[in-house]
Amino acid sequence: MSDPIPVQPFGKSAGYGNEIAVQTDINSLLRFFATKAMRASLTSPPLAKDVGELEVVVDKSALRIYTKIDGTLRYWGLT
């Protein structure tokens, strides 16, 4: 019996059980982000050490959404 979800061969260490190392298709990205959830910030603004890689954190007092990409904390402002 074949797997109902088609999977492309991955290079390096990306796959079902690992975090993204090298992505080759959008389905792998969607599977990775499906397990992520947004959480509220404990401090305003959040510290880089408090935000995990590709974790989404909402700062309610400044109306910003923070995430860490490649070790750099980035945000989007809400209006």
PyMOL CGO cylinders between C-alpha atoms (Angstrom):
from pymol import cmd
from pymol.cgo import CYLINDER

trace = [
    CYLINDER, 0.00, 0.00, 0.00, 1.34, 3.43, -0.88, 0.3, 1, 1, 1, 1, 1, 1,
    CYLINDER, 1.34, 3.43, -0.88, 1.50, 6.46, 1.38, 0.3, 1, 1, 1, 1, 1, 1,
    CYLINDER, 1.50, 6.46, 1.38, -1.48, 8.83, 0.75, 0.3, 1, 1, 1, 1, 1, 1,
    CYLINDER, -1.48, 8.83, 0.75, 0.82, 11.87, 1.09, 0.3, 1, 1, 1, 1, 1, 1,
    CYLINDER, 0.82, 11.87, 1.09, 3.37, 11.98, -1.72, 0.3, 1, 1, 1, 1, 1, 1,
    CYLINDER, 3.37, 11.98, -1.72, 6.86, 12.83, -0.51, 0.3, 1, 1, 1, 1, 1, 1,
    CYLINDER, 6.86, 12.83, -0.51, 9.78, 14.06, -2.56, 0.3, 1, 1, 1, 1, 1, 1,
    CYLINDER, 9.78, 14.06, -2.56, 13.26, 12.87, -1.68, 0.3, 1, 1, 1, 1, 1, 1,
    CYLINDER, 13.26, 12.87, -1.68, 14.91, 15.46, 0.56, 0.3, 1, 1, 1, 1, 1, 1,
    CYLINDER, 14.91, 15.46, 0.56, 18.51, 16.53, 0.63, 0.3, 1, 1, 1, 1, 1, 1,
    CYLINDER, 18.51, 16.53, 0.63, 20.45, 16.96, 3.87, 0.3, 1, 1, 1, 1, 1, 1,
    CYLINDER, 20.45, 16.96, 3.87, 18.25, 16.68, 6.98, 0.3, 1, 1, 1, 1, 1, 1,
    CYLINDER, 18.25, 16.68, 6.98, 14.80, 18.02, 6.07, 0.3, 1, 1, 1, 1, 1, 1,
    CYLINDER, 14.80, 18.02, 6.07, 11.87, 15.64, 6.33, 0.3, 1, 1, 1, 1, 1, 1,
    CYLINDER, 11.87, 15.64, 6.33, 8.87, 14.66, 8.40, 0.3, 1, 1, 1, 1, 1, 1,
    CYLINDER, 8.87, 14.66, 8.40, 10.57, 14.45, 11.80, 0.3, 1, 1, 1, 1, 1, 1,
    CYLINDER, 10.57, 14.45, 11.80, 13.15, 17.20, 11.43, 0.3, 1, 1, 1, 1, 1, 1,
    CYLINDER, 13.15, 17.20, 11.43, 12.99, 20.96, 11.33, 0.3, 1, 1, 1, 1, 1, 1,
    CYLINDER, 12.99, 20.96, 11.33, 13.50, 22.61, 8.00, 0.3, 1, 1, 1, 1, 1, 1,
    CYLINDER, 13.50, 22.61, 8.00, 17.06, 22.52, 6.72, 0.3, 1, 1, 1, 1, 1, 1,
    CYLINDER, 17.06, 22.52, 6.72, 16.47, 22.65, 2.98, 0.3, 1, 1, 1, 1, 1, 1,
    CYLINDER, 16.47, 22.65, 2.98, 12.92, 22.92, 1.67, 0.3, 1, 1, 1, 1, 1, 1,
    CYLINDER, 12.92, 22.92, 1.67, 11.99, 21.77, -1.78, 0.3, 1, 1, 1, 1, 1, 1,
    CYLINDER, 11.99, 21.77, -1.78, 8.20, 22.13, -1.77, 0.3, 1, 1, 1, 1, 1, 1,
    CYLINDER, 8.20, 22.13, -1.77, 5.37, 24.10, -0.15, 0.3, 1, 1, 1, 1, 1, 1,
    CYLINDER, 5.37, 24.10, -0.15, 3.78, 20.99, 1.43, 0.3, 1, 1, 1, 1, 1, 1,
    CYLINDER, 3.78, 20.99, 1.43, 6.80, 20.53, 3.68, 0.3, 1, 1, 1, 1, 1, 1,
    CYLINDER, 6.80, 20.53, 3.68, 6.52, 24.13, 4.83, 0.3, 1, 1, 1, 1, 1, 1,
    CYLINDER, 6.52, 24.13, 4.83, 2.80, 23.74, 5.53, 0.3, 1, 1, 1, 1, 1, 1,
    CYLINDER, 2.80, 23.74, 5.53, 3.42, 20.57, 7.58, 0.3, 1, 1, 1, 1, 1, 1,
    CYLINDER, 3.42, 20.57, 7.58, 6.07, 22.42, 9.59, 0.3, 1, 1, 1, 1, 1, 1,
    CYLINDER, 6.07, 22.42, 9.59, 3.88, 25.47, 10.32, 0.3, 1, 1, 1, 1, 1, 1,
    CYLINDER, 3.88, 25.47, 10.32, 0.77, 23.36, 11.07, 0.3, 1, 1, 1, 1, 1, 1,
    CYLINDER, 0.77, 23.36, 11.07, 2.21, 22.47, 14.49, 0.3, 1, 1, 1, 1, 1, 1,
    CYLINDER, 2.21, 22.47, 14.49, 3.13, 26.07, 15.35, 0.3, 1, 1, 1, 1, 1, 1,
    CYLINDER, 3.13, 26.07, 15.35, 0.83, 28.25, 17.46, 0.3, 1, 1, 1, 1, 1, 1,
    CYLINDER, 0.83, 28.25, 17.46, 0.80, 31.95, 18.25, 0.3, 1, 1, 1, 1, 1, 1,
    CYLINDER, 0.80, 31.95, 18.25, 1.40, 32.99, 21.84, 0.3, 1, 1, 1, 1, 1, 1,
    CYLINDER, 1.40, 32.99, 21.84, 1.27, 36.25, 23.73, 0.3, 1, 1, 1, 1, 1, 1,
    CYLINDER, 1.27, 36.25, 23.73, 4.47, 38.06, 24.70, 0.3, 1, 1, 1, 1, 1, 1,
    CYLINDER, 4.47, 38.06, 24.70, 5.47, 38.10, 28.35, 0.3, 1, 1, 1, 1, 1, 1,
    CYLINDER, 5.47, 38.10, 28.35, 7.45, 41.36, 27.98, 0.3, 1, 1, 1, 1, 1, 1,
    CYLINDER, 7.45, 41.36, 27.98, 7.04, 44.31, 25.67, 0.3, 1, 1, 1, 1, 1, 1,
    CYLINDER, 7.04, 44.31, 25.67, 8.92, 44.06, 23.35, 0.3, 1, 1, 1, 1, 1, 1,
    CYLINDER, 8.92, 44.06, 23.35, 9.87, 40.37, 23.62, 0.3, 1, 1, 1, 1, 1, 1,
    CYLINDER, 9.87, 40.37, 23.62, 13.54, 39.49, 23.97, 0.3, 1, 1, 1, 1, 1, 1,
    CYLINDER, 13.54, 39.49, 23.97, 15.28, 37.53, 21.24, 0.3, 1, 1, 1, 1, 1, 1,
    CYLINDER, 15.28, 37.53, 21.24, 16.11, 34.74, 23.70, 0.3, 1, 1, 1, 1, 1, 1,
    CYLINDER, 16.11, 34.74, 23.70, 12.40, 34.34, 24.58, 0.3, 1, 1, 1, 1, 1, 1,
    CYLINDER, 12.40, 34.34, 24.58, 11.28, 33.78, 20.98, 0.3, 1, 1, 1, 1, 1, 1,
    CYLINDER, 11.28, 33.78, 20.98, 12.10, 30.45, 19.34, 0.3, 1, 1, 1, 1, 1, 1,
    CYLINDER, 12.10, 30.45, 19.34, 13.14, 30.06, 15.72, 0.3, 1, 1, 1, 1, 1, 1,
    CYLINDER, 13.14, 30.06, 15.72, 10.03, 30.54, 13.49, 0.3, 1, 1, 1, 1, 1, 1,
    CYLINDER, 10.03, 30.54, 13.49, 7.81, 30.94, 16.55, 0.3, 1, 1, 1, 1, 1, 1,
    CYLINDER, 7.81, 30.94, 16.55, 5.06, 33.57, 16.29, 0.3, 1, 1, 1, 1, 1, 1,
    CYLINDER, 5.06, 33.57, 16.29, 4.66, 35.89, 19.30, 0.3, 1, 1, 1, 1, 1, 1,
    CYLINDER, 4.66, 35.89, 19.30, 2.07, 38.66, 19.62, 0.3, 1, 1, 1, 1, 1, 1,
    CYLINDER, 2.07, 38.66, 19.62, 2.85, 41.82, 21.59, 0.3, 1, 1, 1, 1, 1, 1,
    CYLINDER, 2.85, 41.82, 21.59, -0.56, 43.19, 22.57, 0.3, 1, 1, 1, 1, 1, 1,
    CYLINDER, -0.56, 43.19, 22.57, 0.67, 46.48, 24.01, 0.3, 1, 1, 1, 1, 1, 1,
    CYLINDER, 0.67, 46.48, 24.01, 2.63, 47.54, 20.88, 0.3, 1, 1, 1, 1, 1, 1,
    CYLINDER, 2.63, 47.54, 20.88, 0.32, 45.73, 18.40, 0.3, 1, 1, 1, 1, 1, 1,
    CYLINDER, 0.32, 45.73, 18.40, 3.16, 43.85, 16.73, 0.3, 1, 1, 1, 1, 1, 1,
    CYLINDER, 3.16, 43.85, 16.73, 3.74, 40.27, 15.63, 0.3, 1, 1, 1, 1, 1, 1,
    CYLINDER, 3.74, 40.27, 15.63, 7.28, 39.02, 16.28, 0.3, 1, 1, 1, 1, 1, 1,
    CYLINDER, 7.28, 39.02, 16.28, 9.16, 36.03, 14.88, 0.3, 1, 1, 1, 1, 1, 1,
    CYLINDER, 9.16, 36.03, 14.88, 12.80, 34.97, 14.80, 0.3, 1, 1, 1, 1, 1, 1,
    CYLINDER, 12.80, 34.97, 14.80, 14.29, 34.12, 11.41, 0.3, 1, 1, 1, 1, 1, 1,
    CYLINDER, 14.29, 34.12, 11.41, 17.91, 32.94, 11.19, 0.3, 1, 1, 1, 1, 1, 1,
    CYLINDER, 17.91, 32.94, 11.19, 18.57, 34.23, 14.70, 0.3, 1, 1, 1, 1, 1, 1,
    CYLINDER, 18.57, 34.23, 14.70, 17.24, 37.73, 13.97, 0.3, 1, 1, 1, 1, 1, 1,
    CYLINDER, 17.24, 37.73, 13.97, 14.10, 39.01, 15.69, 0.3, 1, 1, 1, 1, 1, 1,
    CYLINDER, 14.10, 39.01, 15.69, 11.70, 40.60, 13.19, 0.3, 1, 1, 1, 1, 1, 1,
    CYLINDER, 11.70, 40.60, 13.19, 8.24, 42.11, 13.58, 0.3, 1, 1, 1, 1, 1, 1,
    CYLINDER, 8.24, 42.11, 13.58, 5.20, 43.31, 11.68, 0.3, 1, 1, 1, 1, 1, 1,
    CYLINDER, 5.20, 43.31, 11.68, 3.12, 46.21, 12.96, 0.3, 1, 1, 1, 1, 1, 1,
    CYLINDER, 3.12, 46.21, 12.96, -0.67, 45.94, 13.17, 0.3, 1, 1, 1, 1, 1, 1,
    CYLINDER, -0.67, 45.94, 13.17, -2.89, 48.95, 12.52, 0.3, 1, 1, 1, 1, 1, 1,
]
cmd.load_cgo(trace, "trace")
